[in-house]
Amino acid sequence: MKIINKLIPIAIDKINESNIFEKNSKIIPREYKSYVSSFGSSVMQSGLLPALAFYHANSEVGKKRVKIMTIIFNILKNNNKNYYNTEQENLFEFTQKRIDNERQIKKDIMNAAIAVKLAIRTYKFSKND
């Protein structure tokens, strides 16, 4: 829990730097709440690489989900600059290149995802249509 407490302020910074907000506001579209909530379950049920592949899918919804993965990747890069200082463009590509260290990467990703899940609750979400 100590690591998650350390990651929450980083998560807030990375959310603020992201482009998940509605235009000219600090309101997050409601669907991002479900993307964040379902990510951990996806990793546990499908495995790390399949879940990351799903979240990086090249569809309209995938383009939105990838924003969550970008936030998580930016948290990892901020928290462990030595290991996550990388040329890879995204979390999926990074994980593929370092699959030999999957256990540690999965732990880091899950901690960052939990921090995002907790941090995102401090924002307002759009109303249901």
C-alpha positions as CSV (number, residue, x, y, z in Angstrom):
1,M,0.0,0.0,0.0
2,K,3.0,2.3,0.6
3,I,3.9,2.3,-3.1
4,I,0.3,3.1,-4.1
5,N,0.2,6.0,-1.7
6,K,3.4,7.2,-3.4
7,L,2.0,6.8,-6.9
8,I,-1.3,8.6,-6.3
9,P,0.1,12.1,-6.5
10,I,2.1,11.1,-9.6
11,A,-1.2,9.7,-11.0
12,I,-3.0,13.0,-10.4
13,D,-0.2,14.9,-12.2
14,K,-0.3,12.5,-15.2
15,I,-4.1,12.7,-15.4
16,N,-3.8,16.5,-15.4
17,E,-1.2,16.3,-18.2
18,S,-3.4,13.9,-20.2
19,N,-6.0,14.6,-22.9
20,I,-8.9,12.7,-21.3
21,F,-10.8,15.8,-20.2
22,E,-13.8,17.1,-22.0
23,K,-13.0,20.2,-24.1
24,N,-12.1,23.3,-22.0
25,S,-12.9,21.6,-18.7
26,K,-11.6,19.4,-15.9
27,I,-14.5,17.0,-16.4
28,I,-13.7,13.5,-17.5
29,P,-16.1,11.6,-19.7
30,R,-17.8,8.8,-17.7
31,E,-16.5,6.0,-19.9
32,Y,-13.0,6.5,-18.6
33,K,-14.1,5.5,-15.1
34,S,-15.1,2.0,-16.5
35,Y,-11.9,1.7,-18.6
36,V,-9.9,2.2,-15.4
37,S,-12.0,0.0,-13.3
38,S,-12.0,-2.9,-15.8
39,F,-8.3,-2.9,-16.6
40,G,-7.1,-4.8,-13.5
41,S,-9.8,-7.5,-14.1
42,S,-8.7,-7.8,-17.7
43,V,-5.1,-8.4,-16.6
44,M,-6.1,-11.0,-14.1
45,Q,-8.5,-12.8,-16.4
46,S,-6.6,-12.6,-19.7
47,G,-3.0,-12.1,-18.8
48,L,-0.8,-9.0,-19.1
49,L,-0.1,-9.0,-22.8
50,P,-3.6,-9.8,-24.0
51,A,-5.1,-7.1,-21.7
52,L,-2.5,-4.6,-23.0
53,A,-3.2,-5.6,-26.6
54,F,-7.0,-5.1,-26.0
55,Y,-6.4,-1.7,-24.5
56,H,-4.2,-0.7,-27.4
57,A,-6.7,-1.9,-30.0
58,N,-7.0,0.3,-33.0
59,S,-10.7,1.1,-32.8
60,E,-12.6,4.2,-31.7
61,V,-13.0,2.8,-28.2
62,G,-9.4,1.6,-28.3
63,K,-8.2,5.1,-29.0
64,K,-9.9,6.2,-25.8
65,R,-8.7,3.2,-23.7
66,V,-5.1,3.8,-24.9
67,K,-5.2,7.1,-23.1
68,I,-5.4,5.2,-19.8
69,M,-2.5,3.1,-20.8
70,T,-0.5,6.2,-21.6
71,I,-1.2,7.6,-18.1
72,I,-0.1,4.4,-16.5
73,F,3.1,4.3,-18.7
74,N,3.9,7.9,-17.8
75,I,3.5,7.0,-14.1
76,L,5.9,4.1,-14.5
77,K,8.4,6.3,-16.3
78,N,8.2,9.0,-13.6
79,N,8.4,6.5,-10.7
80,N,11.3,4.4,-12.1
81,K,13.2,6.5,-14.6
82,N,16.1,4.0,-14.9
83,Y,14.0,1.0,-15.9
84,Y,11.2,2.7,-17.8
85,N,13.5,5.2,-19.6
86,T,12.7,3.7,-23.0
87,E,12.4,4.4,-26.6
88,Q,9.2,2.3,-26.9
89,E,6.2,4.3,-27.8
90,N,3.7,2.7,-25.5
91,L,3.2,0.3,-22.6
92,F,2.3,-2.7,-24.9
93,E,5.4,-2.3,-27.0
94,F,7.5,-1.9,-23.8
95,T,6.1,-5.0,-22.2
96,Q,6.6,-7.1,-25.4
97,K,10.3,-6.1,-25.5
98,R,10.8,-7.0,-21.8
99,I,8.5,-10.0,-21.4
100,D,11.3,-11.9,-19.6
101,N,10.6,-9.6,-16.7
102,E,6.8,-9.9,-16.9
103,R,6.2,-10.6,-13.2
104,Q,7.8,-7.3,-12.1
105,I,6.3,-5.3,-14.9
106,K,2.8,-6.7,-14.1
107,K,3.3,-5.7,-10.5
108,D,4.3,-2.2,-11.4
109,I,1.5,-1.8,-13.9
110,M,-1.1,-3.0,-11.4
111,N,0.2,-0.6,-8.7
112,A,0.0,2.3,-11.2
113,A,-3.4,1.2,-12.4
114,I,-4.7,1.1,-8.8
115,A,-3.2,4.6,-8.2
116,V,-5.0,5.9,-11.3
117,K,-8.3,4.2,-10.2
118,L,-8.1,6.0,-6.9
119,A,-6.8,9.3,-8.3
120,I,-9.4,9.5,-11.0
121,R,-12.1,9.5,-8.4
122,T,-11.0,13.0,-7.3
123,Y,-12.3,14.4,-10.6
124,K,-15.8,15.2,-11.8
125,F,-17.3,12.9,-14.4
126,S,-19.7,13.8,-17.2
127,K,-23.4,13.0,-16.6
128,N,-25.0,10.1,-18.3
129,D,-26.6,11.0,-21.5
